[in-house]
Amino acid sequence: MTRNVAISNRLREVLLNGKWIANTNFKEQLLSIDWIQAIQKIDHLNTIALLTFHINYYIQGILNVFNGGALDIRDKYSFDLPEIKSEVDWNMLVDNLIKNAEEFANKVEQMDDSILDKPFVDEKYGSYLRNIEGVIEHSYYHLGQVTLIIKND
């Protein structure tokens, strides 16, 4: 199995259809709750909706680079979730994450292996591989938070 296929499988594992590491994935967790649960604030924790937006923000930003665009995401905007006022708003957020996750994984799967070791936009950001692995690790981190919030609800 090539690196690009292996890493795209890991992306799908955490975001779309896996059970191996966390016994769940983002898609499964997000589809199991409604918009009221998604925006429910528990103590000082981020809401599930905010964490969903946050993960999608980075996926969408890196995906833009994969599609030939600029890296125009900034950490300071990664929690700027527009207000969720209805089930429709929540479903749009979840659908957007799922769509972007599928496209992201497909782009990685189709990526030439030699690209993985090249600098991502600028050498200060490391390689493509480092950034893709960062998405996986970051997603698992926040998936853990999402599952704990759901269990606490």
C-alpha positions as CSV (number, residue, x, y, z in Angstrom):
1,M,0.0,0.0,0.0
2,T,1.4,3.4,-0.9
3,R,1.7,6.2,1.7
4,N,-0.9,8.3,0.0
5,V,-3.5,5.5,0.2
6,A,-2.5,4.6,3.8
7,I,-2.9,8.1,5.0
8,S,-6.1,8.7,3.1
9,N,-7.5,5.6,4.9
10,R,-6.4,7.1,8.2
11,L,-8.3,10.3,7.4
12,R,-11.4,8.4,6.5
13,E,-11.0,6.4,9.8
14,V,-11.2,9.4,12.0
15,L,-13.6,11.6,10.0
16,L,-15.9,9.3,8.0
17,N,-16.2,5.6,8.7
18,G,-13.6,4.2,11.1
19,K,-13.9,2.4,14.4
20,W,-10.4,1.1,15.0
21,I,-8.7,3.8,17.2
22,A,-11.7,5.5,18.9
23,N,-14.4,3.0,18.2
24,T,-16.2,5.9,16.4
25,N,-15.6,8.7,14.0
26,F,-16.7,12.3,13.5
27,K,-19.5,11.5,11.0
28,E,-21.1,8.9,13.3
29,Q,-21.0,11.2,16.3
30,L,-22.3,14.3,14.5
31,L,-25.2,12.4,12.9
32,S,-26.2,11.0,16.2
33,I,-27.2,14.4,17.7
34,D,-29.5,17.3,17.0
35,W,-28.8,20.9,16.7
36,I,-29.9,21.6,20.3
37,Q,-27.3,19.2,21.6
38,A,-24.7,20.6,19.2
39,I,-25.0,24.1,20.6
40,Q,-25.4,23.1,24.2
41,K,-22.7,24.7,26.4
42,I,-21.4,22.6,29.2
43,D,-19.3,24.5,31.8
44,H,-16.2,25.9,30.1
45,L,-16.1,23.4,27.2
46,N,-16.5,24.3,23.6
47,T,-19.7,23.2,22.0
48,I,-19.9,20.3,19.6
49,A,-21.0,22.8,16.9
50,L,-17.9,24.9,17.6
51,L,-15.6,21.9,17.4
52,T,-17.2,20.8,14.2
53,F,-16.7,24.2,12.7
54,H,-13.1,24.3,14.0
55,I,-12.1,20.9,12.4
56,N,-13.8,21.8,9.1
57,Y,-12.1,25.2,9.1
58,Y,-8.7,23.5,8.8
59,I,-9.8,20.8,6.4
60,Q,-11.3,23.4,4.1
61,G,-8.2,25.6,4.3
62,I,-5.8,22.9,3.5
63,L,-8.1,21.6,0.8
64,N,-8.0,25.0,-0.8
65,V,-4.2,24.6,-1.2
66,F,-4.7,21.1,-2.6
67,N,-7.0,22.6,-5.2
68,G,-4.3,25.2,-6.2
69,G,-5.4,28.1,-4.0
70,A,-3.7,30.0,-1.3
71,L,-3.3,29.1,2.4
72,D,-5.5,31.9,3.8
73,I,-6.7,30.3,7.0
74,R,-5.6,31.8,10.3
75,D,-5.8,30.2,13.8
76,K,-7.5,33.3,15.2
77,Y,-10.5,32.7,12.9
78,S,-10.8,28.9,13.5
79,F,-13.5,29.3,16.2
80,D,-15.6,32.0,14.4
81,L,-18.7,29.8,14.1
82,P,-21.7,31.6,12.7
83,E,-24.7,31.2,15.0
84,I,-26.5,27.9,14.7
85,K,-30.2,28.8,14.9
86,S,-31.9,25.7,13.6
87,E,-31.6,22.1,12.6
88,V,-31.0,23.3,9.0
89,D,-28.0,25.3,10.1
90,W,-26.6,22.4,12.0
91,N,-27.2,19.9,9.1
92,M,-25.4,22.4,6.7
93,L,-22.4,22.5,9.0
94,V,-22.3,18.7,9.3
95,D,-22.8,18.2,5.6
96,N,-20.1,20.6,4.8
97,L,-17.6,18.8,7.1
98,I,-18.5,15.4,5.6
99,K,-18.2,16.7,2.0
100,N,-14.9,18.4,2.7
101,A,-13.5,15.4,4.6
102,E,-14.4,13.1,1.6
103,E,-12.8,15.5,-0.9
104,F,-9.8,15.9,1.4
105,A,-9.3,12.1,1.7
106,N,-9.8,11.6,-2.1
107,K,-7.2,14.3,-2.9
108,V,-4.7,12.7,-0.6
109,E,-5.4,9.3,-2.1
110,Q,-4.8,10.7,-5.6
111,M,-1.7,12.6,-4.5
112,D,1.6,11.6,-6.1
113,D,3.8,10.1,-3.3
114,S,6.6,12.5,-4.1
115,I,4.3,15.5,-3.1
116,L,4.1,14.2,0.5
117,D,7.7,15.1,1.3
118,K,7.6,18.5,-0.4
119,P,7.2,21.8,1.6
120,F,3.6,22.7,2.2
121,V,3.2,26.3,0.9
122,D,6.3,27.5,2.8
123,E,9.0,25.5,4.5
124,K,8.0,26.9,7.9
125,Y,4.8,24.8,7.7
126,G,6.7,21.6,7.1
127,S,5.8,19.0,4.5
128,Y,2.5,18.0,3.0
129,L,2.7,14.8,5.0
130,R,3.2,16.7,8.3
131,N,0.1,18.8,7.6
132,I,-2.0,15.8,6.6
133,E,-0.9,13.9,9.7
134,G,-1.6,17.1,11.7
135,V,-5.2,17.0,10.5
136,I,-5.5,13.4,11.6
137,E,-4.1,14.0,15.1
138,H,-6.0,17.3,15.5
139,S,-9.2,15.5,14.5
140,Y,-8.7,12.6,17.0
141,Y,-8.0,15.2,19.7
142,H,-11.3,17.0,19.1
143,L,-13.2,13.7,18.4
144,G,-12.4,12.7,22.0
145,Q,-13.8,16.0,23.2
146,V,-17.0,15.5,21.1
147,T,-17.6,12.0,22.5
148,L,-17.1,13.1,26.1
149,I,-19.5,16.1,25.6
150,I,-22.1,13.7,24.1
151,K,-21.7,11.3,27.0
152,N,-22.0,14.2,29.5
153,D,-25.2,15.5,27.9
